[in-house]
Amino acid sequence: MKKIYVPMIRYGDKEFDEGFIGWGFQSMEEQIRDARAVMDIISRDGLKILDIACGLGTYHKVWLEAGHTVVGTDLSETFITMARNTNTGAAYRVENFYDLEEENEYDLVTMIDTPVEDEDVPRNVYRALKPDGSFVFQLSNPVYKHLRGQKLENSRSWKENEDRTFLLTRHEYNEDIDRWEYEEWHLNLETGDVLIEHNFSTHLTFSRLVDILLAVGFCSVSILDADGRPYTTSHEDPKNFFCVARKGMK
Ligand SMILES: C[S@@+](CC[C@H](N)C(=O)[O-])C[C@H]1O[C@@H](n2cnc3c(N)ncnc32)[C@H](O)[C@@H]1O
């Protein structure tokens, strides 16, 4: 039996990215609402904005129309090409956010609908910001029950396809560490091949995130909802919060 492991999320792989466009991005209304919320939270004119992991950058039009300068970067050449064709006023480049090397360039760096998973991204962003600049990104609400619902319950299933191949799925959620795993085994008994697609996600806790942001140099961190209200624990809504980290005047 030959086992082939493939990550389920493969940003930068053309075929994956083209499929992702059909299911992976937030709705247009959600994107526009988030883009406006970022502007309300920062509330300054004439910003030079860097949006990392910008995807299609559909929401950049909100910032361009308000007179800001927008630079968008993403790992995916497919998404960047589409973003370029949509928003003629912005500048785009294909770039892994782990390779961001700019210094003192931006008033605001954003990361929408993409989690911060370690300290490397905040460190790079801190360097890229001008003094008094801000990093605004989204955090998912750990008690957002609608999201957890069916999708995050533990389950295993198998399905026999017409061509006598089998699909086995495993979904496990560990509430204590907010980690979920999803695995699909595509079994072909005739060839003996097993293709295993795997995906997992672990969110940093809010307090760990704050520790990371302060450790890389940010002078203050706040967690707000889209209306600018401070985060309060145990509220099921909203689905996402905004984290605002300020660089200070250094
Ligand atoms: C869920 S999409 C969100 C895109 C966009 N910000 C939005 O809100 O529509 C996640 C994005 O992160 C990008 N991404 C993931 N890892 C990345 C990395 N290491 N460097 C740059 N972009 C990355 C993906 O290509 C994808 O466009």
Ligand as a Chemical Component Dictionary entry (heavy atoms), coordinates in Angstrom:
data_LIG
# 
_chem_comp.id                   LIG 
_chem_comp.type                 NON-POLYMER 
_chem_comp.pdbx_formal_charge   0 
_chem_comp.three_letter_code    LIG 
# 
loop_
_chem_comp_atom.comp_id 
_chem_comp_atom.atom_id 
_chem_comp_atom.alt_atom_id 
_chem_comp_atom.type_symbol 
_chem_comp_atom.charge 
_chem_comp_atom.model_Cartn_x 
_chem_comp_atom.model_Cartn_y 
_chem_comp_atom.model_Cartn_z 
_chem_comp_atom.pdbx_ordinal 
LIG C1  C1  C 0  -8.583  33.209 3.916  1  
LIG S1  S1  S 1  -7.530  34.057 2.803  2  
LIG C2  C2  C 0  -7.815  35.761 3.263  3  
LIG C3  C3  C 0  -7.450  36.722 2.154  4  
LIG C4  C4  C 0  -7.846  38.173 2.342  5  
LIG N1  N1  N 0  -7.085  38.808 3.398  6  
LIG C5  C5  C 0  -9.327  38.312 2.582  7  
LIG O1  O1  O 0  -9.725  38.668 3.705  8  
LIG O2  O2  O -1 -10.105 38.087 1.660  9  
LIG C6  C6  C 0  -5.901  33.732 3.436  10 
LIG C7  C7  C 0  -4.806  34.307 2.565  11 
LIG O3  O3  O 0  -3.553  34.151 3.184  12 
LIG C8  C8  C 0  -2.588  33.960 2.171  13 
LIG N2  N2  N 0  -1.385  33.389 2.803  14 
LIG C9  C9  C 0  -1.315  32.253 3.521  15 
LIG N3  N3  N 0  -0.057  32.057 3.952  16 
LIG C10 C10 C 0  0.679   33.102 3.483  17 
LIG C11 C11 C 0  2.047   33.460 3.605  18 
LIG N4  N4  N 0  2.914   32.704 4.286  19 
LIG N5  N5  N 0  2.455   34.607 3.021  20 
LIG C12 C12 C 0  1.587   35.377 2.323  21 
LIG N6  N6  N 0  0.276   35.089 2.167  22 
LIG C13 C13 C 0  -0.174  33.953 2.743  23 
LIG C14 C14 C 0  -3.281  33.025 1.203  24 
LIG O4  O4  O 0  -2.681  32.969 -0.058 25 
LIG C15 C15 C 0  -4.690  33.637 1.195  26 
LIG O5  O5  O 0  -4.829  34.621 0.207  27 
# 
loop_
_chem_comp_bond.comp_id 
_chem_comp_bond.atom_id_1 
_chem_comp_bond.atom_id_2 
_chem_comp_bond.value_order 
_chem_comp_bond.pdbx_ordinal 
LIG C1  S1  SING 1  
LIG S1  C2  SING 2  
LIG S1  C6  SING 3  
LIG C2  C3  SING 4  
LIG C3  C4  SING 5  
LIG C4  N1  SING 6  
LIG C4  C5  SING 7  
LIG C5  O1  DOUB 8  
LIG C5  O2  SING 9  
LIG C6  C7  SING 10 
LIG C7  O3  SING 11 
LIG C7  C15 SING 12 
LIG O3  C8  SING 13 
LIG C8  N2  SING 14 
LIG C8  C14 SING 15 
LIG N2  C9  SING 16 
LIG N2  C13 SING 17 
LIG C9  N3  DOUB 18 
LIG N3  C10 SING 19 
LIG C10 C11 SING 20 
LIG C10 C13 DOUB 21 
LIG C11 N4  SING 22 
LIG C11 N5  DOUB 23 
LIG N5  C12 SING 24 
LIG C12 N6  DOUB 25 
LIG N6  C13 SING 26 
LIG C14 O4  SING 27 
LIG C14 C15 SING 28 
LIG C15 O5  SING 29 
# 
